[in-house]
Amino acid sequence: MDYDLKIIGAEIVDGSGRERYRGDVAIKDRRIVALGAAPGQAHSTVDAGGLVVSPGFVDIHTHYDAQVMWDRMLSISPWHGVTTAVLGNCGFGVAPTRPAHRDLIVRTLEKVEGMSVDALGAGLGANWPFQTFPEFLDAIEQRGIAINIGVLVGHTPVRLWVMGEAATERAATSAEIAEMKAIVRGAIDAGAIGFATSKASTHVGYGGRPVPSRVADLAEIKALAGVLGEAGRGIMQATIGKELFLDEFVEIARATGRPITWTALLAGLSFGVGDHRQQLARSEAIAAEGLKIVPQVTPRPLNFEYQFKAPFPFEPLSLFKPISAADADGKARIYADPEFRRAFAERMLTNGPPTFRATFAKTVVGQYTPEPELEERLLFDIARERDVLPTDLALDMALRTGLEARFRMPVANHEESEVEPLLKSTCTVVGLSDAGAHASQLCDACLPTYFLGHWVREKSAFSLEEGVRMLTSRPAEVFGLVDRGRLALGAPADLVIFDPATIGASKLRRINDFPAGADRLISDASGIEGVVVNGTVIRSRGVDAVDPAGPLPGMLLRGGRAAA
């Protein structure tokens, strides 16, 4: 046979932004060997008449670091056409981790990324097959994965490895920084595609303490980013916060010569200096200087479902620090306390930050089993009918259900007229799916299908060619993912076959398929007819086409490149 797989009669959108054309795609030995005309026979032929063939989508902002140890398919990303994902964002991760610190890492992920501690414990098990970062990469490679992944080395586990629990309490000594630099260099040499950190006030860890990276001073961050400059490779990813934003990024980029990407540029929410319009203007000016400092933007409205047993949206408030440190009974006692209620009401209804108060005013009841008729209604409307404060009503509903009541709060990106300029800017990149994190709170792993269905087809804000480029070659180029994101002769055969008339993402639904029966939110894809990774069809017409327990075609992209 001439080919392993041939896809015939497709509209080919190659990821470059160039105009589509009709033709065939032929694959042999994991690579594309013919584009346009593909005479000859294949072991398997797919008729793609009326469908589009594009490069597989590249998701640069995921948190599958733990899930990859129990879910080799990395669901739900492949459902939505993702063939390459980047792990280790925001400076979080599970490696390097000493055995004595495993529980602390798990509980930090529970707090800061909304992951179930029971699911993490059951999924990772008692005996992790790694301690160091190079061992983590080896473990991924040995287990096998359905899609390709690149991994960033995270500041938080590196700091915890060197400093122990003092990592959440104090600045590092020069000797400790030197040890951290050596670990980061070892990770880069082993195949990490960069270094990630966070100074975000929302990143509150176990016991209400800041995650370790937030305690680091700027000198430490510069020193660790400097390792990338010394190595001459790798990207820095940062979640912005106090003392780490555009001015600091400019300093680091000039000193290291390495690209930086930051999260996140969101309409209606700002964690840095200025609002989103000002941040975009400054970012475009920086790009015009030739510096590669790339904001990540998302086409999705950002909504959080939360429970008061894990009140993630409120944890940046000092008022909630005792709650973060309390167990369930302790939380309930605080929520019932009149003084706490007075302070909470004042913060959320009167004197808190205007944007925070505005988003809280749009809170919707997500799940309330004692009175299901209240679900999907505005909290403020119900409070008005009952002549109570919305804050008191929310806390009463939480207490009545043992803190199990769910609420949904819109956070950002709800004014599409403000989101569109962020997406259209040449200095930004599409990211922030957070796939694998906040599993019970949100699900934006459906970002690619949502973007193509809503922004490309329904709104006609982008051509199909440009929309595909934004999901493929652009993120691959920003992160230095060699040979990914384009259809080209000799390139790895990562493809998506989809119907442009039906591609989209469903409404979210909640299932209980995580380890220990933990729940998560998912979105189903429509219009995805096939997903191919390195020449192997892994999804066909909405179902897995490979055995999750058998050999899988995904590759670990060490340094952004698969092993030969």
N, C-alpha and C positions, 0 to 999 in steps of 0.2 A: 504494500500500500504506500501511496505517496505521502499521506498525511495521517495523523492520529485523529484529528477532528477538523471538519470543514463546516463553516457557517455560510450559507448561500443566500443571495438575494436581499441582503441587508442594506439599510441606510447606514453608512459608516461615518461616525463622528469621531475623529481621531484624537481629540483632547487638546489639540493645538489652538483651537478657535477657528481654524479654517473651515470653509464651507463643506457640508456633508456631500457624500457621493454614494452611488449605489454600487455594490460589488460583493465579493466574497472575502472571507477571512479563513486562512488555512493555518493549522498548528501542527507542529511536529517536535517531539522531544522538548516539550514545555515552552517552546518559543513560537512566535509568529513567523511563518516562512513565506506567506503570500498575502497580499492585500490588493483588492480590486479584482483581478483575474486570478483564479486558482484552478487551472486545469488539472485533472488527475483524480484519483480515487482516495477515499478516506475510510478508516475503520468506522467512523461515526459521522453522520451528516445531519445538520440542523437546518431546517428551512426557516429563514428569518424574514420572509416576505412581509412587508408592512411594519417591520420592527427596526429598531435602532441597535447597532452594536457600537459600544463605546469602551474606553478603558474602564477598568474597575475603579470604583470611587475610593478616595484616600481620606481617611478620617484622622486628623492630626491631634485630636484632643480627646483621648479616652483614658479610662481608669480600670483597665482589665487586669491590672497587676496581680490581684488575688484570684479573680475568676478564671484566668488562664490555667490555674492549677487544678480546676475541677471541670471546666467547660472548654474542651478543645475546639469546639465550633465557634466560640466567642459570640454566641447569640446575644442580641438580635442583629448585630451589624451586617452579617452576610445576607440576611433577609432583604436588606435595603441596598444591596449592591456593593457594599464595602468589601474590597479585596486586600486593603492594606490599612493598618491602624498603628498609631503611635501610643505607647503606654508610658507611664511614669510622670505624667503632667502634674503641675502645681507643686512639684518637689516631694510628692508622696510616693509610696511604694512599699514593697515587702522585703526589699534587699538593698543594702546589706542589713541583716538582723541577727543578733546573737540569740541563742535559745532563751536566755534569761529575759530578753526584751520582746519576745513574740507576743505575749499577752498585751503589752503596752502598745505595740504597733496595731494589733487587731482592734483594741479599744479606741485608738486614735482614728483609725479608718471608720469605725462605727460612728464616731462623733462628727468628724469633719466631712466625710463623704457619704453619710447616711446609709452605711452598709449594716446589715444585720450581723450582730456579733455571733449569733448562733450559726448563721450561714457561713460566716468566715471561719469559725472554729471547726465546723463539720467539713467544710470544703478543703481547708488547708491541712486539717488533721493535726495530730500531736507531733509528728516527726516530719518537719519540713525537709524537702530534699536539697536544701541549700542553706548557706549562711551568707557567703559573700555575694557581691553582685555578679562576678564572672560565673559563679556556681548557679545563680539564678538563670542566667542566659543559657547555660548548659542544660539545666533542667527543662526549660521550655523546649529547647531543640530536641532533647531526647524523648520528651512526651509526644511531640508533634502537635501541629495546629492546622486549622482549616484555611486560615488566611495568613497573609504576611504581616509581620509586626516588626517595628523598630522600638527600642526602649531607651528612655531617658533615665539617667541616674538621678535620684531624688535627694535633695538637701536634707530633708527631715530624717530619713533612715541613716544617712551618712553621719549626721550630727549626733544622733542617738547612739550609733555604734561607737563613736569616739568618746562622747561625754557622759553616756548613761543618762539617768534622769535629770542630771544637771543641765542637759540640753534644753530643757524648757524653762530654765531659771536664770541663766547668766551668759555673759559674753564668753567667747572662747579665748583661751590663751594662744600665744604664738605657736607653741608646740602642738596644741590641738588643731589649729588651722593647718599646720604643716602636715599632720596626719590625715586630715580631711582631704587636702590636696592630693596626697598620694593615693587615697582611695578613689577619688574622682579620676585621676590619671589611669589607674588600673582598670576602672570601668570603661573609659574611653578606649584603652588598648584592647579590651576584651570585646568591644563592639557596641557600647552605648553610643547613641546618635547625638547625645548632648547632655546638658546639665539643666535641671529644673529646680526652681525655688518658689517661695510664696511669702509675701508680707501682708496678705489680705486679712483684714480684721474679722472676716467671717470664718476664718480657719481657726476654730477653737477646738482643742483636742481633749483628751481624757481628763476628767476632773475639772473642766473649765479652764485648763491652762492653755496658753497659746501653743500651737504646734512648734517644734524646735526651730524651723527656719525663720519664724517670726522674731525669735529672740536674737538672731544673728545681726551684727552690725554691718554697715555698708562695706567696711574693710574686708570682712570675712567673705561677703558675697563677691566682691571684686577679686579676691584671691582665688576663689573656686572657679569663677568664670574665666580667670586668667589661665587656668589649665587648658581651656579650649584653645586659647591663643597660642600657648606653648606647643600644643599638639598639632595646631594648624588644621583642626577639623572639629565639627560638632556645632550645634546650635544651642543657645541659651533660651529656655522657656521660663517665663516669670508671670506670676499672678500679682498684680500691682497692689500696693498699699503704702503705708507711711514710710517715707524715706526710700522708696524704690518705684520711680516712675520715669518719665521721659528724660528729664535732665540726667538722672543717673544712668539710664540706658545709653544715652549719647556718650557719656564718659566711658562706659564699659565697652561699647562697640568700637570707639576710637582706640582704646587701649589694647583690645584683643584682636580686632579685625574679624570678629566672628559675628554672624547674624543673631538677632534677638527677636523672639516673638512673644507677645504679651496678651494676657487675658484680663479683662475682655473689654472691647469697645461696644457698649450697649446704649441704645437709645432710651433715655429717661432714667438712667442710673449711672452714677459716677463714683468710683472709689479713688480717683486721682484728682489732679488739679484741673479745674474747668469742667464744663458739661461735655456731652458727646460731640457737639459741633466743634467746640474749641479743641478738643483732643484730636479730632480728625484733621482739622486745619494744621495743627502742630505736627502731626504725624506725616502729613503730605509734604510739609516744608522740610522735615528731616529726610524724607525719602529723596527729595529734590537735591539734597546735599550729597547723595550717594551712599548714605548709611542704610544698612538693611535692618531696620527696626520695624517689625511688621505686627500691627494689631490684628487680633483674631475677632471676627464678627460672626454672628449667627443669623440665619434667616428666620429662625423660629421665635415666636413669643416665648418669653421665659416665665414659666409658672412653677411654683413650688407647692406640692401637697405636703402637709406636715401634721404631726401630732404633738401635743404638749408634753409627751414623754420624750420627744426629741425635737425641741423647738428651734430647729436650725435657723430660720429667718431672724429670730430675735437674739441669738447668742452673741452678736457683736455688742449688744447693750450691756453695760455694767450691771444693770438691774438683774440680768439673768445669770450672772456669774455663779451665785450660790446654787441656782437650779442646775447648771451644768455639772456641778460637783456632787449633787444629791442623787440618791437612789430613787426608785419610783415612789416609795412612801414619803420620802423627804420632799420630793417635788409636789406631791399632793398637799402636804401640809403648807408649803409656801404658797401654792395657788389659792388656798382657802384663807390665807392671812389677809385681813382687811388693809393693813399697811402696804403690802405688796400690791394689792388690787388698786389702791389709790395711786401708787407710783406708776403702775402699768397703764392705767387710764390716762394719767397726765402725760406720759410719754407718747402714747399712741393716738391720743385724741386732741391734745392741746399744745404741748411744748416740744414734741419730738421733731426730728428733721422733716421738712415738708414733703419730700419725696417718699419717705418711709410712711408718713401718715396717709399720704394719698394712695399708696399701694394697699395698706391695711384696710382702707375704706372700701376696697374692691374685693375683699375676702369673700369667698364662697364656701358654703358648707359642702364638703365632699362626701363624708360618710357619717351618718348619725343614726345608729340602729334603733334607739328609743322612739324616734320620730322621723322615719325615712322620708316623709313628705316635705321635710325641710331641706333635703339634699338638693344641691344645685341652686339654692337660693342665696342671695346676698345676706351676709351676717348682719349688716347694718339695717336692712329692711326688717328682719326678724326682731332685732333689738328694738326698733322703733315701734313695732306692733305690740311688743310686750312691755314697753316703757322701762327698759333697762339699758345700762351701758353696754355697748358691743363687747368691750373687754370682759366685763363680768359674765355676759352671756357665753362667750367662748370658753372661759374658764369653768363655768358651771357645766357646760356640755362635756368638757374634757373630764371633769371629776365624776360626772354621772356615768361615764363609760369606762372608768378605770384608765383614763388618759388615752383611750383608743379612738375617740372621735377624730375625724380627719377634716382639715381645712385646706383650701387652695387659695394661694395669694399670688396675684400677678406681680412680677418683679420688674420686668423691663421689656423693651422691644414690642410694645403694643400699638405704637403709632407707626404704621407702615410707611407713611410719608417721611418719617425721620429715619427709618431703617434703610430705606432704599439707597440714599447717598452713601451710607456706610458700606453696603454691599458693592456699589458701583465704583468706589474709589480704587484706583490702581495700587494703592499702598497697603490695602488690607488683604486678608486671606480668610476664607470660610473655615471655621472651626467651632470649638466649644460644644461638641455634642455631649461630652461628659459620659459617654457610653461606659457602662460598668459601675458608675457611681450613682449615688442618690437613687438607688434602684426602686425604693418604695415612695420616692418623692417626686420624681419626674422621669421622663423618657424622651430624650432628644437624639437617640441613636438613629432615629428615622429621618434625620436632617437631610440626607441626599434626595430621598424620594419626595419629601415635603417640598424642598426647594424646586425640583423639576416640575412637580405638579402644580404648586401654587404660584411661585414667582415666574416660572418660565411659561407654562401653559395657560394658567388662569389669568394672570396679570400681564403677560407679555412684556415684563420688565426687562427680560434678557432673551436673546436668541437661544435656541437649543445648543448651538455650537459654543456660545460663550458660557452658558450654564454648565455644560459638561466640562469645559476647561477649568472653571472655578472649583469643580469638585475633583479634578484629576491632576493635570500637569501643574497647576498653580501651587497647591499644597505640597506636591512632591518636590517641586523645585525649591520652595522655601525651606523644607527640611532636609534637602540633599538626599532624597531617596532615589538612588540611581536607577535609571531604566524603568521607573514606574510612572504611571499617569499618562502614557501616550500609546497609541497603536502605531507601531513602526516595525519594519522588517528587522528581525533579530531580537526584538524586545520580548521580555517575558510575557506569556499569554495570560494576562489578567484582564478579563472582559466582563461586561454586563450586556445582556440582551434585554431590551425593554420596549414596551409599547408607549410611545410618547402621548398617545391619546388617553391613557388610563393610569399612567404612573402617579403614585401618590402614597400618602401615609394615612392609616386609619386613626380614628380616635383612640385614646389610650384605654387599655383595659388591664385589670389586675389579675395576676395568676400566682400560684404558689408552687413554683417549680425549682426554687433554689434549695441548696442543702438545708437540712433540718426543717423543711417545709416552709421556709421563709418566702414572703411575697415580694413581688416586684411589678412595676408597671411596664407594659410592652405596647408596641404599635405594630400592626400588621402592614405589610407592603402590598400595594396593588401595582400591576403592570410590569413587575419584574419576571421575565420569562426564563432567564437563565443567568447563572453566575459561574464564571470560570476562573480558577486560580492556578497559575502556572500550568495551563493546559488541561486541567481536570475540572469537569463540571461538578460543582459542589452543591448547587441549588438548581432545581428545574421545576418551573411552574408552581412555585410557592412551597416546595418541600425539599428536604435534604436529599441530595443525590449520592451522598457518600455515607458510609457507616461511621458514626462518630467514634466508635471504638476501634476502627481499623486504621490503615495507613491514610494520612491526610497530606494534601499538597502544599500547605502554607510553609513559608520560609522565614526564619529569623534573619532580619536584615542587619547584620553586624556592620556598624559604621554606615548604614544606609544601603548596603549592598548584600545580596545573597551570595553565599559561598558558591564557587564555580562547580 
